[in-house]
Amino acid sequence: MENHLREQFEKLAKDFCALVKLPDPAQVIAGQAFDANGIDCSLNYDDVLTGDRLFLFADCGPTSPTTPPALYHELLVRNFGNFNGAGIGFGISPKNGHIFYAEPIELASATADQLLKTCLFAAQQAQELHQKFPAAAVKK
């Protein structure tokens, strides 16, 4: 079954790349970032850890010791407002300290069109944070 899901993920990534005219689906399949309206996004799939779903990540920019507390408050409010039981939300990457938006997507029903809409929503979330908190703490 895992192999079937891997194939489904790869087909979805290729269909998505064709839809948005990304030249190298292999890079997207490998989890490398691509541009979505000026925001770095990536698709991540792990046969063992996530099996039946992939994750879309949008990089919302770095944090720092001077990041205003109001930004963290905003992230919690957005997590609550966007919560639909699917695990959608904001977090801070332990690898690079960047704020990220993550959304799980079920492979069984996913389409390239749905992935595009999710990507654009994620990019919009990041752009709104950049506009509301224009300090260097949330800019790339």
Residue pairs with C-beta under 8 A, 6 or more apart in sequence:
2 47
2 48
2 51
5 47
5 51
5 52
5 107
6 45
6 47
8 107
8 108
9 29
9 45
9 54
9 107
10 25
10 29
12 54
12 107
12 110
12 111
12 112
12 115
13 25
13 28
13 29
13 43
14 25
14 29
15 111
15 112
16 22
16 28
16 43
16 112
16 115
16 116
17 23
17 24
17 25
17 28
18 25
18 112
19 112
19 113
19 116
20 116
20 119
22 28
22 34
27 34
28 34
28 42
28 43
29 43
29 45
31 42
31 43
31 44
31 45
32 42
33 40
33 41
33 42
33 59
34 40
34 41
34 42
35 41
36 58
36 119
36 120
36 122
36 123
37 120
37 123
37 124
37 127
38 123
38 127
39 58
39 59
39 60
39 122
39 123
39 126
39 127
40 58
40 59
40 140
41 56
41 57
41 58
41 59
41 119
41 122
41 123
42 56
42 57
42 59
43 54
43 55
43 56
43 57
43 115
44 50
44 54
44 55
44 57
45 54
45 55
45 107
50 104
52 106
52 107
52 108
53 104
53 105
53 106
53 107
54 104
54 105
54 107
54 110
55 102
55 103
55 104
55 105
56 102
56 103
56 105
56 115
56 118
56 119
56 122
57 100
57 101
57 102
57 122
58 100
58 101
58 102
58 119
58 122
58 123
58 125
58 126
59 98
59 99
59 100
59 126
59 140
60 90
60 98
60 99
60 100
60 101
60 125
60 126
60 129
60 130
60 138
61 98
61 99
61 126
61 129
61 130
61 137
61 138
61 139
61 140
62 96
62 97
62 98
62 99
62 137
62 138
62 139
62 140
63 71
63 92
63 97
63 98
63 99
63 137
63 138
64 97
64 136
64 137
66 135
66 137
67 135
67 137
67 138
68 133
68 135
68 137
70 133
71 99
71 129
71 133
71 137
71 138
74 129
74 132
74 133
75 90
75 99
78 89
78 90
78 125
79 88
79 89
79 90
82 88
82 89
82 125
83 89
86 103
86 104
87 102
87 103
87 104
88 102
88 103
88 104
89 101
89 102
90 99
90 100
90 101
90 102
90 125
91 99
91 100
91 102
92 98
92 99
92 100
93 99
93 100
99 129
99 138
101 122
101 125
101 126
103 118
103 121
103 122
105 114
105 115
105 118
129 138
130 138
130 139
